[in-house]
Amino acid sequence: MEQEFAPGTVVLVGGGPGDPGLMTVAGLDAIRAADVIVHDRLGALRCLDEARADAEIINVGKIPRGEFTPQEEINAILVDRARQGRRVVRLKGGDNYVFGRGGEEWLACHAAGIPVRVVPGVTSAVSVPALAGIPVTHRGLTQGFVVVSGHVPPSDPRSEVNWAALAGANLTLVVLMGVQNLPEISAELQRHGLSPDTPAAVIADGTTPGQLTIRATLASIAGEAARADIRPPAIVVIGAVAELELEA
């Protein structure tokens, strides 16, 4: 859907999981036209090479358990640059609306009277397992999938995930940002009845030349991931489809 990128507008661009070939045409067009690009640590950052030479590039990437730019500051940057009459791209990895806080950024711009539109991105929740040979749905194995955040463990008061319901849902479970808490997540699912023999996989650095896939059972996947020194970004897939290897 082609739209004019007017001065004073913010465009929320989902950059996909990392491979620049998975950036959408609309997203790349917005990057090429932008006066300002506010980007994260992950995603198709090589697409920044397509930005104009005079574009302002602002890195607001968040390092897990390390340095980060508060979301309120990111919101303020978007509003400030747009109020200067500049064309602003907010570039996120994956899709802005899948744990990307894109909704918060949209609301902040809207509250400030800033025109804002969205260019959806290819979410890592589906694309990264696919490139590891794992379809998140497959006839005869599962009729759906659930995507949840694992950035806080099940025992944390901030956790709002109903792990008991997921354990009995008979669906593929895709966990984003869950490597650090995988031991507790695995234990919690087993505690609520999910078989320890349930196939599981962890895919690290998806869509990059260093992509690595670890396959095991629910009972052993956390230990196998630790032995392989898996670190973010990584995606966990739990369910029968994790046994499949549909690679070309």
Secondary structure as the mmCIF struct_conf table of DSSP 4:
data_model
#
loop_
_struct_conf.conf_type_id
_struct_conf.id
_struct_conf.beg_label_comp_id
_struct_conf.beg_label_asym_id
_struct_conf.beg_label_seq_id
_struct_conf.end_label_comp_id
_struct_conf.end_label_asym_id
_struct_conf.end_label_seq_id
TURN_TY1_P TURN_TY1_P1 PRO A 7 GLY A 8
STRN STRN1 VAL A 10 GLY A 14
STRN STRN2 GLY A 16 GLY A 16
BEND BEND1 PRO A 17 GLY A 18
HELX_RH_3T_P HELX_RH_3T_P1 PRO A 20 LEU A 22
BEND BEND2 MET A 23 MET A 23
HELX_RH_AL_P HELX_RH_AL_P1 VAL A 25 ALA A 33
BEND BEND3 ASP A 35 ASP A 35
STRN STRN3 VAL A 36 HIS A 39
BEND BEND4 ARG A 41 GLY A 43
HELX_RH_3T_P HELX_RH_3T_P2 LEU A 45 GLU A 50
BEND BEND5 ALA A 51 ALA A 51
TURN_TY1_P TURN_TY1_P2 ALA A 53 ASP A 54
STRN STRN4 GLU A 56 ASN A 59
TURN_TY1_P TURN_TY1_P3 PRO A 64 ARG A 65
BEND BEND6 GLY A 66 GLY A 66
HELX_RH_AL_P HELX_RH_AL_P2 GLN A 71 ARG A 83
TURN_TY1_P TURN_TY1_P4 GLN A 84 GLY A 85
STRN STRN5 VAL A 88 LYS A 92
BEND BEND7 GLY A 93 GLY A 93
STRN STRN6 GLY A 94 GLY A 94
TURN_TY1_P TURN_TY1_P5 ASN A 96 PHE A 99
BEND BEND8 GLY A 100 GLY A 100
HELX_RH_AL_P HELX_RH_AL_P3 GLY A 102 ALA A 111
TURN_TY1_P TURN_TY1_P6 ALA A 112 GLY A 113
STRN STRN7 VAL A 116 VAL A 119
HELX_RH_AL_P HELX_RH_AL_P4 SER A 124 LEU A 131
TURN_TY1_P TURN_TY1_P7 ALA A 132 GLY A 133
BEND BEND9 VAL A 136 VAL A 136
STRN STRN8 HIS A 138 HIS A 138
TURN_TY1_P TURN_TY1_P8 ARG A 139 LEU A 141
STRN STRN9 THR A 142 THR A 142
BEND BEND10 GLN A 143 GLN A 143
STRN STRN10 PHE A 145 SER A 149
BEND BEND11 HIS A 151 VAL A 152
TURN_TY1_P TURN_TY1_P9 PRO A 154 SER A 155
BEND BEND12 ASP A 156 ASP A 156
TURN_TY1_P TURN_TY1_P10 PRO A 157 ARG A 158
HELX_RH_AL_P HELX_RH_AL_P5 TRP A 163 ALA A 167
TURN_TY1_P TURN_TY1_P11 GLY A 168 GLY A 168
BEND BEND13 ALA A 169 ALA A 169
BEND BEND14 LEU A 171 LEU A 171
STRN STRN11 THR A 172 LEU A 176
BEND BEND15 MET A 177 MET A 177
BEND BEND16 VAL A 179 VAL A 179
TURN_TY1_P TURN_TY1_P12 GLN A 180 ASN A 181
HELX_RH_AL_P HELX_RH_AL_P6 LEU A 182 ARG A 191
TURN_TY1_P TURN_TY1_P13 HIS A 192 GLY A 193
TURN_TY1_P TURN_TY1_P14 PRO A 196 ASP A 197
STRN STRN12 PRO A 199 ALA A 204
BEND BEND17 ASP A 205 ASP A 205
TURN_TY1_P TURN_TY1_P15 GLY A 206 THR A 207
BEND BEND18 THR A 208 THR A 208
TURN_TY1_P TURN_TY1_P16 PRO A 209 GLY A 210
STRN STRN13 LEU A 212 THR A 217
TURN_TY1_P TURN_TY1_P17 LEU A 218 SER A 220
HELX_RH_AL_P HELX_RH_AL_P7 ILE A 221 ARG A 227
TURN_TY1_P TURN_TY1_P18 ALA A 228 ASP A 229
BEND BEND19 PRO A 232 PRO A 233
STRN STRN14 ALA A 234 ILE A 238
BEND BEND20 GLY A 239 GLY A 239
HELX_RH_3T_P HELX_RH_3T_P3 ALA A 240 GLU A 243
#
